[in-house]
Amino acid sequence: VDNPDGVTRALDLCTGSGCLAILAALAFPDAQVDAVDLSRDALGVAARSVADYDLTDRIELIESDLFAALAGRTYDVIVSNPPYVNAESVAALPPEYQAEPALALGSGEDGLDATRKILAGAKAHLNPGGLLVVEIGHNRDALEAAYPALPFTWLDTESGDQYVFMLRREDLPGR
């Protein structure tokens, strides 16, 4: 983001504990942040996290299946750490991961079900010049094969440069 002060609306899709929403609020000091999750339990944890950082006036928690409850809302930045574990890997997870809610990890046969929905709906919720940033785990090859025309920018993370992509609104499919 060239100008963090220019970001006035941000969305954390699949917020879970709220950590990315909190990071967005801290990174973009003039932004209102929507933190969305399908799980009411996850939103309860996020509410505690947001309160711990004294950000309840800047972060709105919303129960929604991805974009379903966000009609008419647009953002300068959308970040997401959606479920991305493929079916084979979910079946092989160690017991401590099996304790996680199934909807928090698994995302279909190839691990891209949630990411496909995000890619399909993001353009309608991004302002011109807006950015979409999504973590996809070990699914880079599958994602690039499924969307060969999209100009993914792969961001460097502590884990490497194959786990988080960025796209500009203008590069996304849809209207």
N, C-alpha and C positions, 0 to 999 in steps of 0.2 A: 504494500500500500504506500503510494508515493506521499500522501498527505494524511496521516492518522487523524488530525484534527478535522478533516473534511468528512470523515465517516460519522454520520448522524444516526444511522439505523443499522443494526447487525442482528443476525439470526444464528443461533446455535441449534441445529436440527439434530435430534436424538441426543439431548443434553445429558441424560444419565444423572450423574452427581452434580452437574452444573459447572464443572471445572473450565470447560471451554467458554461458556458464557461469562464467567468471572474473568478469565483472561482477556476476552474481547472487551469487556467493560473497562479493564485496566489499560489495555492497549489503545483504546479509542475513547479518550476522556470525555468527548462531547456526544457519545452515542447512547441511545436507548437500545437495549438488547432484549430480544425475545428468545426465551429458552424453551424449546419444544420437546416433549417426549410423549410417547404413547402410554407409558407406565405411570400410573398415579403414585406408586411406591417410589419410583425414581424421582419424581417431582417433589416428593416429601423430603428426600435426602437433599435434593438441589435447593429446596427452600432453606434448609438449615445451613448449607454451605454459603448461599447468597447472604443470609443474615449474618453469618460469621464475618463476612467481608464488608458488612454495612452497605450493601448495594441494592437493597430492596426497592429503592426509589428509581433505579436505572435498569433493573432486570425484571422482566415480566415472565412468569412461568405459565406455560400454556399446555394443556393436555390435548394432544392432537396426533393423528396418524400422519406423519410427515407434514405436508402442506394443507391438509384437509381443513383445518380451522383457521387458515391464514388468508382467506379471501380478501383481496384489496390491499394487503400489506406488501410493501416492497422494501428492499434493503440494499445497502451499499456493499455489504459483505455477508456471505453465508458460509459458515463453517459447519462441518459435520464429521462425527466419528460414528457412522452407522454400524449396525451389525454387518459383518463381512466374512464370517467363517463359512466355508463351503460344507456341504452335507457330510462328505467323507471325513473331514477334519473334526466336525462336531462329534461324530460317532467315536472318534479316537481320543477325545479330550480326557485328560486325567481327572480324577474325582473332584479336586478342588474347583475346576472349571465347571463341572457338571452341576455344582451348587448354584451357579448363576442362572437367572431367568433365561429360558430358551430364546426369548425374543431379543435378548441383549447381545447374543453372539451369532446365531445362525441366520443365513440369508440365502436360502435356496441351494440348489444343486451346485452352482459354481461360485456362491458367495456374493453374487452381484445383484440380487433381487432389489434390495433397498437402494443401492447405488443407481440402478436403472431408473427407479421412480424419482430419485433426486435429480438425475440428469434430465428427465422428461419434464419436471415441474419447475426447475430452478429459474429458467429464463423469465417466466411470468412474475417471479418474485424478486428479481434483481433490477436495480436502477441502471440506466445506461452507464457503461463503464464499470459496473459492479463485478465483484469477484466471487467465485465459488471455490472453496477449499475443502477437500474431502479425503479422509483417511480410508484406505482400502486394504490394508494388511498385505498379504502376499499375492494379491490378485492382479498385479500390473499386467502381466502377459494376457490374461483372460480379458481384462478391460480393454486393452489396446486392440485385441482381436475383435471384440464386439463393437468397438467404435473406431475403426481405422481412420476415419476422416477428422476426428476431433484432435486439435492441437494441444494435447495435454502438456502442461509444464509440471515436471516432477520436482518437488521441493526437497531440499536437503533436510534431514532430521537426524537426531542422534542415532537412529537405527539404520540410516542409509537413505538413498535417494529414490526408492521405489515404492514407498508406502503412502505418500500423500501427494495428490495432484491438485493443480489449480487450473481453472478455466475462466476466461472473461465472459461476461454475459453475451457479447456479440459472437462468440464462438459456439454457443450452446444451440442445440436443436430446439425447434418450436418457435412460437411467436413471442 
